[in-house]
Amino acid sequence: MTAAEAFARGEAHYRAGAYADAAAIFERLYRDAPSDVAAMRMFGLCRLRLGDPNGAVELLHQAFVLAPLDPYARLHYGIGLHAVGRHQEAAEHFCACQTTLAEDPAPHLNLASALLALGQNQAALDAARRARRRAPKMPQAHYTVGLALLAGERFDDAAEAFAATLRLLPDFADAWVNLGVARYRGGNIFAAKEAMRRALAAAPGHRAAAANLAAFMRLTGEAEAAETLLRDLLARDADATAARLNLVADLLQEERPGEALALLDQRAMPADPAAARHWYLQRSLALLHLGRIAEAAAAIAELGEVPNALRPLLLWRRVLLKLGAGDIAAACALAGEMETALDGAKSMLPEHRIMAHYDLARFWSGQRESARAFGHWVAGHRLLGSMQPFSRAAYRSFVEANIARFGRARLHEGPRAHNCDPAPVFIVGMPRSGTTLAEQIIAAHPQAYGAGERSTLGQLFQRLGGEDEQGIAHLAALDAAALDEMAESYLAELHAFAPGAARIVDKMPGNFNYLGLVGLMLPGARIIHCVRDPRDIGLSIFTFRFYGYHPYAHDLGDLGWYIAQHDRLMAHWREVLPNPVLTLALKDWVEDFPGTLGRVLDFLDLPYDAACERFYEQASRVRTVSRAQVRQPVNARGLGRWQAYEQQLQPLIDALAAEGALPAFQDMVYRTASGRRQHLQP
């Protein structure tokens, strides 16, 4: 084989991505002819692709010195410089190539990459567009335009550029990932999830795609599935830093700081500066939650200053440090500084901005500055609402279709499943109505098991029909054979949680939407409906960060309207369901815990057990925002809390009043265990 033939074969291997094979050929050619600039620079490019940037730059520099007028020697040397972080020098070489390689898109593409690294986003976009004009059918040209638009926070335009890339190269995983990022930053988290799934289909195990998908799954209510995805990825690829950091963030949100810190300590701090900053931020937060103040202070000091996009997160940790030291005045000053930093952090990730608003709201609420706190809750919900649009018309149609199709005649006289299994217990109601408390009390009983918030019923409802009128009509028309088959599968999955339990609790509050299906499929099921003053429910929903799909929760008027629709639908179910329904008010536990416990256990046909009175001593995991409350005895702190925020809650109260959903009673009193009457305090 001649040298020319060998060179051609090496180039073919390189274009095909077989860099090791190409490197072997070019290395032989270079060794045989040390002055062969072409073989030298191609060998350097192979070394770069194989993960040896320093060795590559040495070869590429040597080639450029030998042939300074060769435009490809200059271009490839610039690529090497860019790879080792010498972006300004690289940009100068790429600019110098543009005249000699006038029709070649490569100098412009590489210049765009270098300028992006230098933070010169508009200049990078101009260079990328020049490359695209020269090669309109080149996927990488469209992709680089997309990267520049993304860096400039032109998210819709970036998404269009990535979509154009994918029309030319459908299996380009990185383009799917960045399309997902653009969709997320533009507020369409569901399109973002789908893009990450397409990236994983193109490149299974793709680190960024898996880490991002898990983050988006958590934001849309799939917390357990997200954790499983991240843990599976780390089991296969322990060096997947983004996945590790995302899992740490999830654990911290669930108040599991010990697990978060252990996960960080399993690996060395990443070398990448951006990842290292997040590492320090998460480590310091875990240490603060664990009360290890001195170590947290050391981690924050090691972190030093951060980019503007991360400055609010750093300031929050400094707020917590001052709170830990008891210096309230300094904490307040830092919280004010954090508010200013939040206004100036234009490129902050939406999730980080939402977290910052909720942190500040919680802080100012603790300082009894209710108006200031509420402003941050409103700001956080405004961001969440852009990702979770709500339609009153669509939900009203859903409620009316359920009322029309699941009437008394259908539920009592039509076909139903034949099983009489008494194990299923559904605890339903609005979030923050006491569903977690009820589950924990029942689950403390030795004959009962708390299965948590299971999405199975909602998924089954969707799969069998859906939430439009036609789908609900299809569900209501199911025959006994179909219902028997579904029930058998559902019950097998349920009993697998606790084969010996007499009662198994599913406390997904939103299952109140699907009780028509329960009436058809599970004749032996019992339903506990938790209720609470709707103003307290509205305040509690609005002031807690839910990691799930709650589109109705982001506008106070919508929230009041939705609570009223919930009341309307539950009134229908109480009227028509053949299953027994127990209405359980949160205040019942406060006013008469023993009597309420007896009523609940009688409803479930369970004998009294003292463990239920000590429910807060149970070690079961609670994944809802009520985790702190159910680790302590029942108290009245959550009753009447809305009064401290009456002015801010007026849109919610007006919506409740318009729908006739305000409580009939206005005398806000409760009776203590000793029988003494007390007025509720806000």
C-alpha positions in Angstrom: 0.0 0.0 0.0 1.4 3.4 -0.9 1.6 6.3 1.5 -1.2 8.1 -0.4 -3.5 5.0 -0.1 -2.7 4.6 3.6 -3.5 8.3 4.1 -6.9 7.9 2.3 -7.7 4.9 4.4 -6.8 6.8 7.6 -9.1 9.6 6.6 -11.9 7.2 5.9 -11.5 5.7 9.4 -11.4 9.2 10.9 -14.6 10.2 9.2 -16.3 7.0 10.3 -15.3 7.7 13.9 -12.8 4.9 14.1 -10.2 7.1 15.7 -8.0 4.4 17.1 -7.7 2.7 13.7 -7.1 6.1 12.1 -4.5 7.0 14.7 -2.5 3.8 14.0 -2.3 4.6 10.3 -1.3 8.3 10.7 1.2 7.4 13.4 3.0 5.0 11.1 3.0 7.6 8.3 4.3 10.3 10.7 7.1 8.0 12.0 8.1 7.1 8.5 8.1 10.8 7.4 8.5 13.1 10.4 8.2 16.2 8.1 4.8 15.0 6.6 2.6 17.9 7.9 -0.6 16.3 6.8 0.1 13.0 8.6 1.3 14.9 11.7 -1.8 17.0 12.0 -4.2 14.1 11.3 -2.4 12.1 14.0 -2.8 15.1 16.3 -6.6 15.2 15.6 -6.9 11.5 16.3 -5.0 12.0 19.6 -7.5 14.8 20.4 -10.5 12.5 19.7 -9.0 9.8 21.8 -8.8 12.0 24.9 -5.2 13.2 24.8 -5.6 17.0 24.2 -2.1 18.0 25.5 -0.4 15.4 23.3 -2.6 16.5 20.4 -1.7 20.2 20.8 2.0 19.4 20.7 1.6 17.6 17.4 -0.7 20.2 15.9 1.6 23.1 17.0 4.5 21.3 15.4 2.6 20.9 12.1 1.6 24.6 12.1 5.3 25.7 12.7 6.4 23.5 9.8 3.6 24.8 7.5 2.4 28.2 8.8 0.8 29.0 5.4 -1.2 25.7 5.3 -4.7 26.8 6.3 -5.6 23.3 7.5 -2.5 23.3 9.7 -3.6 26.6 11.2 -7.3 25.4 11.5 -6.4 22.2 13.3 -4.0 23.9 15.6 -6.8 26.2 16.6 -9.0 23.2 17.3 -6.3 21.9 19.6 -6.0 25.2 21.4 -9.7 25.3 21.9 -9.7 21.8 23.4 -7.2 22.8 26.1 -9.0 26.0 27.0 -6.9 28.5 25.1 -10.0 29.9 23.5 -8.8 33.4 22.6 -5.7 32.1 20.7 -7.9 29.5 19.0 -10.3 32.3 17.9 -7.5 34.2 16.3 -6.4 31.2 14.3 -9.9 30.5 13.1 -10.3 34.1 12.0 -7.1 33.9 10.1 -8.4 30.9 8.2 -11.6 32.5 7.0 -10.0 34.2 4.0 -7.9 31.3 2.8 -10.8 28.8 3.3 -13.4 31.1 2.1 -16.1 28.5 1.2 -15.3 26.1 4.0 -17.7 26.2 7.0 -15.1 24.8 9.4 -13.3 28.0 10.3 -16.7 29.7 11.1 -18.0 26.7 13.0 -14.9 26.5 15.2 -14.8 30.2 15.7 -18.4 30.1 16.9 -17.4 27.4 19.5 -14.4 29.4 20.7 -16.5 32.6 21.0 -19.2 30.7 22.9 -16.5 29.6 25.4 -15.4 33.2 25.7 -19.0 34.3 26.4 -19.3 36.3 23.2 -22.7 35.0 22.3 -23.8 37.4 19.5 -20.4 37.1 17.7 -20.7 33.3 18.0 -24.1 33.4 16.5 -22.9 35.5 13.6 -20.1 33.0 13.0 -22.4 30.0 13.2 -24.8 31.6 10.7 -21.9 32.2 8.3 -21.1 28.5 8.5 -24.8 27.6 8.0 -24.9 29.8 4.8 -21.9 27.9 3.4 -23.3 24.5 4.4 -27.1 24.6 4.7 -27.3 20.8 4.8 -24.7 20.3 7.4 -26.3 19.3 10.7 -23.4 20.7 12.8 -23.9 24.1 11.3 -27.6 24.2 12.4 -26.6 22.7 15.8 -24.0 25.4 16.5 -26.5 28.1 15.6 -28.8 26.5 18.1 -26.0 26.5 20.8 -25.4 30.2 20.2 -29.1 31.1 20.4 -29.4 29.0 23.6 -26.5 30.8 25.2 -28.3 34.1 24.2 -31.5 32.8 25.9 -33.4 32.9 22.7 -35.1 29.6 23.6 -37.7 29.3 20.9 -35.3 30.2 18.1 -32.7 27.8 19.6 -35.4 25.0 19.6 -36.1 25.7 15.9 -32.3 25.4 15.1 -32.0 22.1 17.0 -35.2 20.8 15.2 -33.6 21.7 11.9 -30.5 19.8 13.0 -32.5 16.7 13.8 -34.4 16.8 10.5 -31.0 16.3 8.8 -29.6 13.9 11.5 -32.4 12.3 13.5 -30.1 10.3 15.8 -28.0 13.2 16.9 -28.3 12.7 20.7 -26.7 16.0 21.7 -29.1 17.9 19.5 -32.0 16.1 21.2 -30.6 17.0 24.6 -30.2 20.7 23.7 -33.6 20.8 22.1 -34.9 19.5 25.5 -33.0 22.2 27.4 -34.4 24.9 25.1 -37.9 23.6 25.6 -37.4 23.5 29.3 -36.0 27.1 29.4 -38.9 28.1 27.2 -41.4 26.7 29.7 -42.5 23.5 27.9 -41.3 20.8 30.3 -43.3 18.0 28.7 -41.7 18.6 25.4 -38.4 18.7 27.2 -39.0 15.3 28.7 -39.8 13.8 25.3 -36.6 15.3 23.8 -34.5 13.7 26.6 -36.2 10.3 25.9 -35.4 10.7 22.2 -31.8 11.4 23.1 -31.7 8.2 25.2 -33.2 6.2 22.4 -30.5 7.5 20.1 -27.7 7.0 22.6 -28.7 4.7 25.6 -26.9 5.8 28.7 -26.3 9.3 27.5 -25.3 11.1 30.8 -26.8 14.5 30.2 -30.0 13.1 28.7 -30.6 10.7 31.7 -29.7 13.4 34.3 -32.0 16.0 32.7 -34.8 13.5 32.1 -34.7 12.6 35.8 -34.8 16.3 36.8 -37.8 16.9 34.5 -39.6 13.8 35.8 -39.3 15.0 39.3 -40.7 18.4 38.4 -43.7 16.8 36.9 -44.5 14.5 39.8 -42.5 11.3 39.0 -40.2 11.6 42.0 -39.7 7.9 42.7 -39.2 7.0 39.1 -36.7 9.9 38.8 -34.7 8.6 41.7 -34.7 5.1 40.3 -33.4 6.4 36.9 -30.6 8.3 38.5 -29.5 5.4 40.8 -29.6 3.0 37.9 -27.4 5.4 35.9 -24.9 5.8 38.7 -24.8 2.0 39.2 -23.6 1.7 35.6 -21.6 4.9 35.4 -20.3 6.1 38.8 -18.6 9.1 37.1 -21.9 10.6 35.8 -21.4 13.8 37.7 -24.6 15.6 36.6 -26.7 12.5 37.6 -25.0 12.5 41.0 -25.6 16.2 41.6 -29.3 15.9 40.5 -29.8 13.0 42.8 -28.2 14.9 45.7 -30.5 17.9 44.9 -33.5 15.6 45.0 -32.4 14.1 48.4 -32.0 17.5 49.8 -35.4 18.6 48.7 -36.8 15.5 50.5 -34.9 16.4 53.7 -32.5 13.5 53.4 -29.3 15.3 53.9 -27.3 12.4 55.3 -27.9 10.4 52.2 -27.1 13.4 50.0 -23.8 13.9 51.8 -22.9 10.3 51.6 -23.5 10.3 47.8 -21.2 13.3 47.4 -18.5 11.7 49.6 -18.5 8.5 47.4 -16.6 10.3 44.7 -13.9 13.0 44.5 -14.9 16.5 43.7 -15.2 16.9 39.9 -12.4 18.7 38.0 -14.8 20.7 35.8 -15.1 24.1 37.5 -18.9 24.4 36.8 -19.6 21.0 38.3 -17.2 21.7 41.2 -19.2 24.9 42.1 -22.5 22.8 42.3 -20.6 20.2 44.3 -19.6 22.8 46.9 -23.1 24.3 46.9 -24.8 21.0 47.5 -22.3 19.8 50.1 -22.6 23.0 52.1 -26.4 22.7 52.1 -26.3 19.1 53.2 -23.9 20.1 56.1 -26.2 23.0 57.1 -29.2 20.7 57.2 -27.2 18.3 59.4 -26.3 21.1 61.8 -22.6 20.8 61.0 -22.2 24.5 60.8 -18.4 24.8 60.9 -17.9 22.3 58.1 -20.6 24.1 56.0 -18.8 27.4 56.6 -15.6 25.9 55.4 -17.2 24.5 52.2 -18.8 27.9 51.5 -15.4 29.6 52.0 -13.8 27.1 49.7 -16.4 27.9 47.0 -15.6 31.6 47.0 -17.4 33.8 44.6 -19.7 32.4 41.9 -21.3 33.6 38.6 -24.3 35.8 38.9 -26.6 32.9 37.9 -25.5 31.0 41.1 -25.1 34.0 43.4 -28.7 33.7 45.0 -28.0 30.1 45.8 -24.7 31.0 47.5 -26.4 33.8 49.5 -29.1 31.4 50.7 -26.4 29.3 52.3 -24.9 32.3 53.9 -28.4 33.2 55.3 -28.6 29.7 56.8 -25.2 30.1 58.3 -26.3 33.3 60.1 -29.5 31.7 61.2 -27.5 28.8 62.6 -25.4 31.3 64.5 -28.5 33.1 65.8 -27.6 36.3 64.1 -31.1 37.2 62.8 -30.1 40.8 61.7 -27.3 39.5 59.5 -29.5 36.8 58.1 -32.1 39.5 57.2 -29.5 41.6 55.5 -28.2 38.7 53.5 -31.8 37.8 52.5 -32.2 41.3 51.2 -29.0 41.0 49.3 -30.3 37.7 47.9 -33.4 39.4 46.6 -31.3 41.9 44.7 -29.1 39.2 43.3 -32.1 37.3 42.2 -33.3 40.3 40.2 -29.9 40.6 38.5 -29.4 36.9 37.8 -30.9 37.0 34.3 -29.5 33.6 33.1 -30.4 31.7 36.2 -32.0 28.3 35.6 -35.8 28.3 36.1 -35.6 25.6 38.8 -32.9 27.5 40.7 -35.0 30.7 40.5 -38.1 28.9 41.8 -36.1 27.4 44.7 -34.7 30.8 45.6 -38.2 32.4 45.7 -39.5 29.6 47.9 -36.5 29.8 50.2 -37.0 33.6 50.6 -40.7 33.2 51.1 -40.1 30.6 53.9 -37.4 32.9 55.5 -39.6 36.1 55.5 -42.6 34.1 56.7 -40.5 33.0 59.7 -39.7 36.6 60.3 -43.5 37.4 60.3 -43.2 39.6 57.2 -46.2 38.0 55.5 -46.5 40.4 52.6 -42.8 40.1 51.7 -43.0 36.3 51.9 -46.2 36.2 49.8 -44.6 38.2 47.1 -42.0 35.4 46.7 -44.6 32.7 46.7 -46.4 34.5 43.9 -43.2 34.9 41.9 -42.4 31.2 42.3 -45.9 30.2 41.2 -45.7 32.5 38.2 -42.6 30.6 37.0 -44.2 27.2 37.7 -47.5 28.3 36.0 -45.6 29.0 32.8 -44.7 25.3 32.7 -48.1 24.0 33.8 -50.9 25.9 32.1 -54.4 25.4 33.6 -57.7 25.4 31.7 -60.8 25.9 33.8 -62.9 24.9 30.8 -61.1 21.6 30.4 -61.4 20.7 34.0 -65.1 21.7 34.2 -65.8 19.4 31.3 -64.0 16.6 33.1 -66.1 17.0 36.2 -69.3 17.3 34.3 -68.5 14.2 32.2 -67.9 12.2 35.4 -71.1 13.4 37.0 -73.1 12.6 33.8 -71.5 9.1 33.1 -71.1 7.8 36.6 -74.5 8.3 38.0 -76.3 6.2 40.6 -78.0 4.0 38.1 -74.7 3.1 36.4 -72.8 2.5 39.6 -75.6 0.5 41.4 -77.4 -1.3 38.5 -74.8 -1.6 35.8 -72.0 -4.2 35.4 -69.2 -4.1 38.0 -66.3 -6.4 38.9 -67.2 -9.4 41.0 -64.3 -9.3 43.5 -65.1 -8.3 47.1 -61.6 -7.7 48.2 -61.7 -5.4 51.3 -58.0 -4.5 51.3 -58.0 -1.3 49.2 -58.4 1.9 51.1 -58.3 5.2 49.2 -57.6 8.4 51.1 -58.6 11.3 48.8 -59.1 15.0 49.0 -57.3 18.2 48.2 -53.5 18.2 48.9 -52.8 19.5 52.4 -56.2 18.4 53.7 -54.7 15.8 56.1 -54.3 12.8 53.8 -50.8 12.1 54.9 -51.7 12.3 58.6 -54.6 9.9 58.1 -52.4 7.5 56.2 -49.7 7.5 58.9 -52.2 6.9 61.7 -53.8 4.0 59.8 -50.4 2.6 58.7 -49.3 2.4 62.3 -51.8 -0.3 62.8 -50.2 -3.8 62.6 -52.9 -5.1 60.2 -52.6 -2.1 57.8 -50.0 -0.9 55.3 -49.4 2.5 53.9 -48.5 2.3 50.2 -48.0 6.1 49.8 -49.1 8.1 46.8 -49.6 5.6 44.0 -50.2 6.8 40.5 -51.7 3.5 39.3 -55.3 4.4 39.4 -54.8 7.6 37.4 -52.6 5.8 34.9 -55.3 3.1 34.5 -58.0 5.8 34.0 -55.8 7.4 31.3 -55.0 4.1 29.6 -58.6 2.9 29.5 -60.2 6.0 28.3 -58.7 9.4 29.2 -60.0 12.5 30.7 -62.1 13.8 27.8 -65.8 13.2 27.5 -65.4 10.4 25.0 -62.8 8.6 27.2 -65.0 8.8 30.3 -68.0 7.5 28.4 -65.8 4.5 27.3 -64.8 3.8 30.9 -68.4 4.0 32.1 -69.4 1.5 29.4 -66.9 -1.2 30.4 -68.4 -4.7 30.9 -67.9 -7.0 33.9 -65.3 -9.1 32.1 -63.1 -6.1 31.4 -63.5 -4.8 34.9 -62.7 -8.2 36.4 -59.5 -8.4 34.4 -58.4 -4.9 35.4 -59.2 -5.6 39.1 -57.3 -8.8 39.2 -54.2 -7.0 37.9 -54.6 -4.0 40.1 -55.2 -6.1 43.3 -52.2 -8.4 42.5 -49.9 -5.3 42.3 -51.5 -3.9 45.5 -51.1 -7.0 47.6 -47.5 -7.4 46.5 -46.7 -4.4 48.8 -47.8 -6.2 51.9 -49.2 -9.8 51.3 -50.4 -10.2 54.9 -52.0 -6.8 55.4 -55.8 -6.6 55.9 -55.9 -3.0 54.6 -53.6 -1.4 52.1 -53.8 2.4 51.8 -53.3 4.4 48.7 -53.3 8.1 49.7 -52.9 9.8 46.3 -55.1 12.8 47.0 -56.0 13.4 43.4 -57.6 9.9 43.2 -60.9 11.8 44.0 -61.0 12.4 40.2 -61.2 8.7 39.5 -63.6 7.3 42.1 -66.1 6.3 39.4 -63.6 3.7 38.3 -63.1 2.6 41.9 -66.8 2.1 42.1 -66.8 -0.2 39.1 -63.6 -2.1 39.6 -63.2 -2.5 43.4 -66.6 -3.0 45.1 -64.9 -3.8 48.4 -62.8 -0.7 48.6 -63.3 1.9 51.3 -62.8 5.6 50.7 -61.8 8.2 53.3 -62.3 11.8 52.2 -60.1 14.3 54.0 -61.5 17.8 54.4 -60.2 21.1 55.9 -61.1 24.7 55.8 -60.6 25.6 52.1 -58.7 28.8 53.0 -56.2 26.8 55.0 -55.9 24.3 52.1 -55.4 27.1 49.6 -52.8 28.8 51.7 -50.9 25.6 52.4 -50.9 24.6 48.8 -49.7 28.0 47.7 -46.9 28.1 50.3 -45.5 24.7 49.8 -43.4 23.6 46.8 -45.0 20.6 45.2 -42.9 18.5 42.9 -45.7 17.3 40.7 -48.2 18.4 38.2 -50.6 20.8 39.9 -51.5 23.4 37.2 -54.5 24.7 39.2 -52.2 25.8 42.1 -50.3 28.6 40.5 -53.0 31.3 40.4 -55.0 32.0 43.6 -58.2 32.5 41.7 -57.7 29.2 39.8 -56.9 27.5 43.1 -60.1 28.6 44.8 -62.1 27.6 41.8 -60.5 24.2 41.7 -61.1 23.5 45.4 -64.8 24.3 44.8 -64.9 21.9 41.8 -63.3 19.2 44.1 -66.1 19.8 46.6 -68.7 19.5 43.8 -67.3 16.2 42.5 -66.9 14.7 46.0 -70.5 15.7 46.8 -71.5 13.7 43.7 -69.4 10.7 44.7 -70.9 10.6 48.3 -74.3 10.6 46.7 -73.9 7.9 44.1 -71.0 5.5 45.0 -71.9 2.1 46.3 -68.6 2.0 48.2 -68.6 3.3 51.8 -67.2 6.9 52.1 -66.0 8.4 55.4 -65.6 12.2 55.6 -62.7 13.0 57.9 -62.0 16.6 58.9 -58.5 17.6 59.9 -59.9 19.5 62.9 -61.5 16.2 64.1 -58.1 14.9 65.1 -57.4 18.0 67.0 -60.8 18.2 68.8 -61.1 14.5 69.7 -58.3 12.3 68.6 -59.4 9.1 70.5 -63.0 9.4 69.2 -61.8 10.1 65.6 -59.4 7.2 65.7 -62.2 4.9 66.9 -64.5 6.1 64.1 -61.7 5.5 61.5 -60.9 2.0 62.8 -64.5 1.1 62.9 -65.0 2.2 59.3 -62.0 0.0 58.3 -63.2 -3.0 60.5 -59.9 -2.9 62.4 -59.6 -3.4 66.1 -58.2 -0.7 68.3 -54.4 -0.7 68.6 -52.3 1.8 70.7 -49.7 2.1 68.0 -52.1 4.3 66.0 -51.9 6.9 68.8 -48.1 6.9 68.5 -48.1 7.1 64.8 -45.4 9.8 64.8 -42.9 7.3 66.2 -43.1 5.2 63.0 -40.0 5.0 60.9 -41.8 4.8 57.5 -40.7 7.1 54.8 -43.0 10.0 53.9 -42.3 11.6 50.5 -44.9 14.4 50.7 -44.4 17.9 51.9 -46.2 16.9 55.2 -43.2 14.8 56.2 -42.3 17.1 59.1 -45.8 17.5 60.5 -46.5 13.8 60.7 -43.3 13.2 62.8 -45.0 14.9 65.8 -48.2 14.5 67.7 -51.4 16.1 66.3 -51.6 19.8 67.0 -53.7 22.8 66.0 -51.0 24.9 64.4 -52.3 24.5 60.9 -55.9 25.4 61.8 -56.9 29.0 60.9 -53.4 29.8 59.6 -55.0 31.5 56.6 -56.0 34.5 58.8 -52.5 35.9 58.9 -52.6 36.1 55.1 -56.2 37.1 54.6 -55.4 40.2 52.5 -53.0 38.3 50.1 -55.5 35.4 49.8 -58.4 37.6 48.7 -58.4 36.2 45.1 -58.8 32.7 46.4 -61.4 33.7 49.0 -63.4 35.5 46.3 -63.3 32.5 44.0 -64.5 30.2 46.8 -67.3 32.6 47.6 -68.3 32.8 44.0 -68.7 29.0 43.8 -70.4 28.7 47.2 -67.5 26.9 48.7 -66.7 28.9 51.8 -67.3 27.2 55.1 -70.8 27.6 56.5 -69.3 28.3 60.0 -67.4 31.5 60.8 -66.8 30.9 64.5 -63.2 29.8 64.3 -62.8 28.0 67.6 -61.7 24.5 68.6 -61.8 22.4 71.7 -58.6 21.1 73.3 -58.2 17.5 74.6 -59.1 18.8 78.1 -62.4 20.3 76.7 -61.3 23.9 77.1 -62.4 26.1 74.2 -59.8 28.3 72.6 -59.8 30.7 69.7 -57.5 29.7 66.9 -54.4 31.8 66.5 -53.0 32.6 63.1 
